[in-house]
Amino acid sequence: MNCGCGTHGPYTRRHFLFGGIGTLSTALLRTPSDAAQSSANPIPRATAKACIFVNLSGGPSHLDTFDPKDGPWNPRDADIRQYPGNIILSRRFFPMLSDMTEHLCILRSVTSWEAAHSRGQFYIQTGHSFNPAFAPALPHIGAVVSYELGGKGPLPPYFSPNPAGDEQRHGFLPGRNAPFSFSPQANGLNNLRHDFYGNQSLAFFENAYNLLQTLEEPLRSQPLSDDMAAYSAMLGQARALVYNPAVSPLLQFTSADEARYGGGNFARSLIVARNLVRSKLGTVFVSVTHNGWDQHARQFDTGNGQNIYRLTNELDRGLANLIADLRATGDLSSTLIVAIGEFGRTPGLLNNRDGRDHYRNVMSVLLAGGGVRGGRAIGVTDATGSVIDDFGWSRQRVIYVEDIASTIYSALGIDWTKSIENTPLGRRYIYVVGAETGAYGPVEEVFA
């Protein structure tokens, strides 16, 4: 993603740091199943059974998404309107979501600790600040959810279709908690069946797989390394998908569905996410990335391929159809949807390149489903989106990503104060650092 802000390219400082200390990660793959401990006695909400995490990569402008303001910075066709619950949206940017605000809860008093893309992405993916000494060991929130709730069906617990280029994976957690990553296609995954031998194909596959199991049994019982142990676990997980008639259709979709969701990788990923959580076959977390939000220049210029009109309309169609489809099958109430970027953008007037730069002081987050009480916004910013005037929740301070992570864990029935004491690094891993002392916690006001 070379967007001209000086922090993108094939290799970033984060990649360099990760590569330099990558040898540490090979010893971080195995964690005892009974290692997690709680340092408090919170009561999670447990209102959701799955989470769809929408990563708005690049840092979306809060002023041009979920916290718009009247001002000379808006295009003439912005059509900003106010809806019940003090939700304010541009009908030009979000025509479909504007008609379903009763399902949306918008957090407008959120602040990020980070103002650089790589660090900010690490922060929202893990709920932890970036430290190059320990970064490879820290798992994605989805991997923690998988560790807590996985293993309840044939599907991998954690999917990441069309993943972000700098996606944080499972860190020190066992390999079975790694995201199952692939590029969604209409015909699904063509290697879930091998029909070269016609009706005998399944028998040939079973014989080959059983032979492999026999040959590798000594290596599974006494693996030579943690990498090998992780591989064996993932191999068994993959086997559950092959020749399983319940699995293949979940990764497929029609051209009509793709068109309805808006087309492209983001639309296809959301359709697969919908299918996976509706199946109730073991998937508890799906991470979906929507790229292009690093709008430093020409953000309203339709000649700019990644302009705000295109980005917001893609997000609008994808999220609105996801919400509508989950609602139609009764799955919205048990599926938490979170749309978040790594920070906000500079407020007020556009910069001298007709765009907005990085701004960590204010950002907005959208929540829906999974026990969230929609039809309202939490928090108020000033007339230019520069400062948070009203925090809008009981702690009477800004909402941090640690609070968002705690909210996700709580909704899924996970104790956000838990820690894993005996990690391979010999360091205590806390799900949300500071939550164990009460410094951070769920935004209880989002729940019904």
C-alpha positions as CSV (number, residue, x, y, z in Angstrom):
1,M,0.0,0.0,0.0
2,N,2.0,2.9,-1.2
3,C,-0.2,5.8,-0.5
4,G,2.4,8.6,-0.4
5,C,2.5,9.3,3.3
6,G,6.0,7.9,3.8
7,T,5.0,4.9,5.9
8,H,3.9,2.4,3.3
9,G,5.7,0.2,0.8
10,P,6.6,-3.4,0.3
11,Y,8.7,-3.3,3.5
12,T,8.1,-1.2,6.6
13,R,10.0,-0.6,9.7
14,R,7.7,-3.0,11.4
15,H,8.6,-5.7,8.9
16,F,12.3,-5.1,9.5
17,L,11.8,-5.3,13.3
18,F,9.7,-8.4,13.0
19,G,12.3,-10.0,10.7
20,G,15.2,-9.2,13.1
21,I,13.6,-10.8,16.0
22,G,11.5,-13.4,14.2
23,T,13.6,-16.2,15.6
24,L,12.0,-15.6,18.9
25,S,8.5,-16.6,17.6
26,T,9.4,-20.2,16.8
27,A,9.4,-21.0,20.5
28,L,6.2,-19.3,21.2
29,L,3.7,-21.7,19.7
30,R,2.7,-23.9,22.5
31,T,0.7,-22.8,25.6
32,P,-0.9,-25.2,28.1
33,S,-4.6,-25.2,27.9
34,D,-5.0,-24.5,31.6
35,A,-2.6,-21.6,31.7
36,A,-5.1,-18.8,31.7
37,Q,-6.0,-17.1,35.0
38,S,-8.3,-14.3,36.0
39,S,-7.1,-11.5,38.3
40,A,-10.6,-10.2,39.0
41,N,-14.2,-11.4,39.0
42,P,-15.9,-9.6,36.2
43,I,-19.1,-10.8,34.7
44,P,-18.9,-10.8,30.9
45,R,-22.1,-9.9,29.0
46,A,-22.0,-13.1,26.8
47,T,-24.4,-11.5,24.3
48,A,-22.6,-12.8,21.2
49,K,-21.4,-16.1,19.9
50,A,-19.3,-14.7,17.1
51,C,-17.6,-11.5,16.0
52,I,-17.0,-10.0,12.6
53,F,-14.1,-7.5,12.9
54,V,-14.0,-5.0,10.1
55,N,-10.5,-3.5,9.8
56,L,-10.7,-0.1,8.1
57,S,-7.0,-0.1,7.2
58,G,-5.4,3.3,6.6
59,G,-7.2,5.3,9.3
60,P,-10.6,6.6,8.2
61,S,-11.6,10.2,8.7
62,H,-14.2,10.4,11.5
63,L,-15.5,13.6,9.9
64,D,-16.2,11.8,6.6
65,T,-17.6,8.6,8.1
66,F,-19.4,8.4,11.5
67,D,-19.0,11.9,13.0
68,P,-19.7,14.4,10.2
69,K,-20.0,18.1,10.8
70,D,-21.5,21.0,8.8
71,G,-18.6,23.0,7.4
72,P,-16.9,24.3,4.3
73,W,-14.8,21.1,4.2
74,N,-17.8,19.0,3.0
75,P,-18.6,18.5,-0.7
76,R,-21.8,20.1,-1.8
77,D,-23.6,16.8,-2.1
78,A,-22.7,15.5,1.4
79,D,-26.3,15.7,2.5
80,I,-25.6,15.4,6.2
81,R,-28.7,14.4,8.2
82,Q,-29.4,13.7,11.9
83,Y,-31.2,10.6,12.9
84,P,-32.8,9.4,16.3
85,G,-30.3,8.8,19.0
86,N,-28.1,11.7,17.8
87,I,-26.7,9.6,15.0
88,I,-25.4,11.9,12.2
89,L,-24.5,10.5,8.8
90,S,-24.0,11.7,5.2
91,R,-26.7,10.2,3.1
92,R,-24.5,10.6,0.1
93,F,-21.8,8.5,1.7
94,F,-24.0,6.1,3.6
95,P,-27.4,5.8,1.8
96,M,-28.1,2.3,3.0
97,L,-26.8,2.6,6.6
98,S,-28.8,5.8,6.9
99,D,-32.0,3.7,6.6
100,M,-31.0,1.3,9.3
101,T,-29.6,3.5,12.1
102,E,-31.7,1.6,14.6
103,H,-29.1,-1.2,14.4
104,L,-26.0,1.1,14.7
105,C,-24.2,2.2,17.8
106,I,-21.5,4.8,17.0
107,L,-18.7,5.5,19.5
108,R,-17.5,9.1,18.8
109,S,-15.3,9.6,21.9
110,V,-12.5,7.2,21.0
111,T,-8.8,8.0,21.1
112,S,-5.8,6.0,19.8
113,W,-2.4,6.0,21.5
114,E,-0.8,5.7,18.0
115,A,-0.5,8.0,15.0
116,A,1.6,5.7,12.7
117,H,-0.1,3.1,10.5
118,S,2.0,0.0,11.5
119,R,1.8,0.7,15.2
120,G,-1.8,1.7,15.0
121,Q,-2.7,-1.5,13.1
122,F,-0.9,-3.6,15.7
123,Y,-2.8,-1.7,18.4
124,I,-6.3,-2.3,17.1
125,Q,-5.5,-6.0,16.1
126,T,-4.1,-6.9,19.5
127,G,-5.4,-4.3,22.0
128,H,-1.7,-3.9,23.1
129,S,0.8,-1.2,22.4
130,F,3.6,-2.1,20.0
131,N,6.9,-3.2,21.6
132,P,9.4,-4.6,19.1
133,A,10.9,-6.9,21.7
134,F,7.7,-8.8,22.2
135,A,5.5,-7.9,19.2
136,P,5.8,-11.3,17.4
137,A,4.6,-13.1,20.5
138,L,1.4,-11.1,21.0
139,P,-1.7,-12.6,19.4
140,H,-4.5,-11.0,17.4
141,I,-7.7,-10.5,19.4
142,G,-9.2,-13.1,17.1
143,A,-6.6,-15.6,18.1
144,V,-7.4,-15.0,21.8
145,V,-11.1,-15.5,21.0
146,S,-10.2,-18.7,19.1
147,Y,-8.1,-19.9,22.1
148,E,-11.1,-19.3,24.4
149,L,-14.0,-20.4,22.3
150,G,-12.6,-22.6,19.5
151,G,-12.8,-26.3,18.9
152,K,-16.6,-26.6,18.8
153,G,-17.1,-27.6,15.2
154,P,-15.4,-28.7,12.0
155,L,-14.6,-25.1,10.9
156,P,-11.5,-23.3,12.1
157,P,-12.6,-20.9,14.8
158,Y,-10.7,-17.9,13.3
159,F,-11.0,-16.9,9.6
160,S,-9.3,-14.0,7.9
161,P,-10.4,-13.8,4.2
162,N,-8.3,-11.4,2.2
163,P,-6.1,-10.5,5.3
164,A,-4.3,-7.2,5.9
165,G,-0.7,-7.2,4.7
166,D,0.6,-6.6,8.3
167,E,-1.9,-8.8,10.0
168,Q,-0.9,-10.0,13.4
169,R,-1.5,-13.7,13.8
170,H,-1.6,-16.1,16.8
171,G,1.7,-15.1,18.4
172,F,2.6,-17.5,21.2
173,L,-0.8,-19.3,21.2
174,P,-1.0,-22.8,19.7
175,G,-1.0,-23.1,15.9
176,R,-4.7,-24.1,15.9
177,N,-5.5,-20.5,16.8
178,A,-3.9,-19.1,13.7
179,P,-6.3,-17.4,11.3
180,F,-7.4,-19.5,8.3
181,S,-6.5,-17.1,5.5
182,F,-7.5,-17.3,1.8
183,S,-8.8,-15.1,-1.0
184,P,-12.6,-15.6,-1.4
185,Q,-13.8,-16.7,-4.9
186,A,-17.3,-17.5,-6.1
187,N,-16.5,-21.2,-6.5
188,G,-14.9,-21.4,-3.0
189,L,-11.7,-23.4,-2.4
190,N,-11.0,-25.9,-5.1
191,N,-8.8,-28.1,-2.9
192,L,-11.5,-29.2,-0.6
193,R,-12.1,-32.1,-3.0
194,H,-9.8,-34.2,-5.2
195,D,-12.0,-36.0,-7.7
196,F,-9.3,-37.3,-10.0
197,Y,-10.3,-40.9,-9.3
198,G,-14.0,-40.4,-9.7
199,N,-16.1,-42.2,-7.1
200,Q,-13.0,-43.7,-5.6
201,S,-11.4,-40.3,-4.9
202,L,-12.5,-40.2,-1.2
203,A,-11.2,-43.7,-0.6
204,F,-7.8,-42.8,-2.2
205,F,-7.7,-39.6,-0.1
206,E,-8.5,-41.5,3.2
207,N,-5.9,-44.1,2.5
208,A,-3.2,-41.5,1.8
209,Y,-4.2,-39.4,4.9
210,N,-4.2,-42.5,7.1
211,L,-0.8,-43.5,5.8
212,L,0.5,-40.1,6.6
213,Q,-0.9,-40.2,10.1
214,T,0.8,-43.6,10.7
215,L,4.1,-42.4,9.4
216,E,4.0,-39.2,11.4
217,E,2.7,-40.6,14.7
218,P,6.1,-40.6,16.4
219,L,6.6,-37.0,15.4
220,R,3.2,-36.0,16.7
221,S,3.7,-37.7,20.0
222,Q,7.2,-36.3,20.4
223,P,7.5,-33.4,18.0
224,L,10.9,-32.2,17.2
225,S,9.9,-28.5,17.6
226,D,6.9,-26.4,18.5
227,D,6.6,-25.5,14.8
228,M,6.0,-29.2,14.0
229,A,3.5,-29.5,16.8
230,A,1.6,-26.5,15.4
231,Y,1.7,-28.0,11.9
232,S,0.2,-31.3,13.1
233,A,-2.6,-29.5,14.9
234,M,-3.4,-27.4,11.8
235,L,-3.2,-30.5,9.5
236,G,-6.0,-32.1,11.5
237,Q,-8.0,-28.9,11.4
238,A,-7.6,-28.8,7.6
239,R,-8.7,-32.5,7.3
240,A,-12.0,-31.6,8.9
241,L,-12.8,-29.4,5.9
242,V,-12.0,-31.8,3.1
243,Y,-14.8,-33.9,1.7
244,N,-17.2,-32.2,4.1
245,P,-20.4,-31.4,2.3
246,A,-21.3,-28.8,5.0
247,V,-18.1,-26.8,4.5
248,S,-17.7,-26.1,0.8
249,P,-20.9,-24.2,0.2
250,L,-20.0,-21.8,3.0
251,L,-17.0,-20.5,1.0
252,Q,-19.0,-20.1,-2.2
253,F,-21.4,-17.3,-3.3
254,T,-23.4,-16.3,-6.3
255,S,-22.6,-13.4,-8.7
256,A,-25.9,-11.8,-7.6
257,D,-24.8,-11.9,-4.0
258,E,-21.4,-10.4,-4.8
259,A,-23.1,-7.6,-6.8
260,R,-25.5,-6.9,-4.0
261,Y,-22.6,-6.5,-1.6
262,G,-20.8,-4.2,-4.0
263,G,-18.2,-6.4,-5.6
264,G,-14.5,-6.7,-4.9
265,N,-12.5,-8.4,-2.2
266,F,-14.2,-6.6,0.6
267,A,-17.7,-7.6,-0.5
268,R,-16.6,-11.2,-1.1
269,S,-15.0,-11.4,2.3
270,L,-18.2,-10.1,4.1
271,I,-20.3,-12.7,2.2
272,V,-18.0,-15.5,3.4
273,A,-18.1,-14.0,7.0
274,R,-21.9,-14.0,6.9
275,N,-21.9,-17.7,5.7
276,L,-19.5,-18.8,8.4
277,V,-21.2,-17.3,11.4
278,R,-24.6,-18.4,10.1
279,S,-23.4,-22.0,9.8
280,K,-22.7,-22.3,13.5
281,L,-20.0,-24.9,12.7
282,G,-17.4,-23.6,15.0
283,T,-16.2,-20.2,13.6
284,V,-16.2,-17.5,16.3
285,F,-14.2,-14.7,14.8
286,V,-13.8,-13.4,11.3
287,S,-11.4,-10.5,10.4
288,V,-12.2,-8.6,7.2
289,T,-10.0,-5.9,5.9
290,H,-11.2,-2.8,3.9
291,N,-8.2,-1.0,2.4
292,G,-7.6,2.5,1.1
293,W,-8.5,4.8,4.0
294,D,-5.2,6.7,4.0
295,Q,-6.6,9.7,2.3
296,H,-3.9,12.4,2.4
297,A,-4.8,14.0,-0.9
298,R,-7.8,14.5,-3.3
299,Q,-10.1,12.6,-1.1
300,F,-13.2,13.9,-2.8
301,D,-11.8,13.8,-6.3
302,T,-13.6,11.1,-8.3
303,G,-10.5,10.8,-10.4
304,N,-8.7,9.4,-7.4
305,G,-9.4,5.7,-7.5
306,Q,-9.6,5.5,-3.7
307,N,-11.7,8.5,-3.0
308,I,-14.1,9.0,-0.1
309,Y,-17.2,8.4,-2.3
310,R,-16.0,5.0,-3.4
311,L,-14.7,4.0,0.1
312,T,-17.8,5.0,2.0
313,N,-20.2,3.5,-0.6
314,E,-18.3,0.2,-0.5
315,L,-18.4,0.1,3.3
316,D,-22.1,1.2,3.2
317,R,-23.2,-1.6,0.8
318,G,-21.1,-4.2,2.5
319,L,-22.1,-3.5,6.1
320,A,-25.8,-2.8,5.3
321,N,-26.3,-6.0,3.4
322,L,-24.4,-8.0,6.1
323,I,-26.6,-6.5,8.8
324,A,-29.7,-7.1,6.8
325,D,-28.8,-10.7,5.9
326,L,-27.9,-11.6,9.5
327,R,-31.1,-10.0,10.7
328,A,-33.2,-12.0,8.2
329,T,-31.9,-15.3,9.6
330,G,-32.0,-14.2,13.2
331,D,-28.2,-14.2,13.5
332,L,-27.6,-10.5,14.0
333,S,-28.5,-10.7,17.7
334,S,-25.7,-13.2,18.3
335,T,-23.1,-11.7,16.0
336,L,-21.1,-8.7,17.1
337,I,-19.9,-6.4,14.2
338,V,-17.1,-4.0,14.9
339,A,-15.8,-1.5,12.3
340,I,-12.6,0.3,13.4
341,G,-9.5,1.9,11.9
342,E,-6.2,2.7,13.5
343,F,-6.8,6.4,14.1
344,G,-8.8,9.4,12.9
345,R,-7.9,12.2,10.5
346,T,-7.0,15.8,10.9
347,P,-10.2,17.8,11.7
348,G,-11.8,20.9,10.2
349,L,-10.6,22.2,6.8
350,L,-8.8,19.9,4.4
351,N,-5.0,20.1,4.1
352,N,-3.3,21.9,1.1
353,R,-3.6,18.6,-0.9
354,D,-7.4,18.4,-0.3
355,G,-7.0,15.5,2.1
356,R,-6.6,14.8,5.8
357,D,-3.6,13.6,7.7
358,H,-3.1,11.3,10.7
359,Y,-4.9,12.4,13.9
360,R,-5.0,10.2,17.0
361,N,-7.0,12.4,19.4
362,V,-10.4,11.6,17.9
363,M,-11.7,8.6,16.0
364,S,-15.0,6.8,15.6
365,V,-16.0,3.2,15.9
366,L,-19.2,1.5,14.6
367,L,-20.8,-1.4,16.5
368,A,-23.9,-3.5,15.6
369,G,-25.5,-6.8,16.6
370,G,-24.3,-9.1,19.3
371,G,-26.3,-7.5,22.1
372,V,-25.5,-4.0,21.1
373,R,-28.3,-1.5,21.6
374,G,-28.5,0.4,18.3
375,G,-30.0,3.7,17.3
376,R,-27.6,5.9,19.2
377,A,-24.2,7.6,19.3
378,I,-22.0,7.7,22.4
379,G,-19.8,10.7,22.8
380,V,-19.8,14.2,21.3
381,T,-17.0,16.1,19.6
382,D,-16.8,19.9,19.0
383,A,-17.8,21.7,15.8
384,T,-14.7,20.8,13.9
385,G,-14.2,17.2,15.2
386,S,-11.0,18.3,17.0
387,V,-11.8,17.7,20.6
388,I,-14.1,15.4,22.6
389,D,-16.6,17.5,24.5
390,D,-18.7,14.7,26.0
391,F,-17.3,11.3,26.7
392,G,-20.8,9.8,26.8
393,W,-20.1,6.9,29.2
394,S,-19.8,6.1,32.8
395,R,-16.0,6.3,33.1
396,Q,-16.1,9.9,32.1
397,R,-12.9,9.7,30.0
398,V,-12.1,9.0,26.4
399,I,-12.6,5.4,25.1
400,Y,-9.4,3.7,24.3
401,V,-8.8,0.6,22.0
402,E,-8.2,-1.3,25.3
403,D,-11.8,-0.6,26.2
404,I,-13.0,-1.7,22.7
405,A,-11.1,-4.9,23.1
406,S,-12.6,-5.4,26.5
407,T,-16.0,-4.8,25.0
408,I,-15.5,-7.5,22.3
409,Y,-14.3,-10.0,24.9
410,S,-17.2,-9.3,27.2
411,A,-19.8,-9.6,24.4
412,L,-18.3,-13.0,23.6
413,G,-18.4,-14.2,27.2
414,I,-14.6,-13.9,27.8
415,D,-13.1,-12.5,30.9
416,W,-11.1,-9.5,29.6
417,T,-9.0,-9.3,32.8
418,K,-7.5,-12.8,32.3
419,S,-3.8,-13.5,31.9
420,I,-1.7,-16.4,30.8
421,E,1.2,-16.8,33.3
422,N,3.5,-19.4,31.9
423,T,4.0,-18.3,28.3
424,P,7.1,-19.6,26.5
425,L,8.8,-16.2,26.8
426,G,8.5,-16.5,30.6
427,R,6.4,-13.3,30.7
428,R,2.8,-12.9,31.8
429,Y,0.4,-12.2,28.9
430,I,-2.6,-10.1,30.0
431,Y,-5.6,-10.1,27.6
432,V,-6.0,-6.3,28.1
433,V,-3.1,-4.7,29.9
434,G,-4.6,-2.5,32.7
435,A,-7.9,-4.2,32.8
436,E,-6.7,-6.4,35.7
437,T,-6.4,-3.3,37.8
438,G,-9.6,-1.7,36.5
439,A,-7.9,0.9,34.3
440,Y,-9.8,-0.3,31.2
441,G,-13.0,-2.2,30.8
442,P,-16.0,-2.7,28.5
443,V,-18.1,0.2,27.4
444,E,-21.2,-1.1,29.2
445,E,-23.4,1.6,27.7
446,V,-23.3,-0.1,24.2
447,F,-25.3,-3.1,25.4
448,A,-29.0,-3.4,25.5
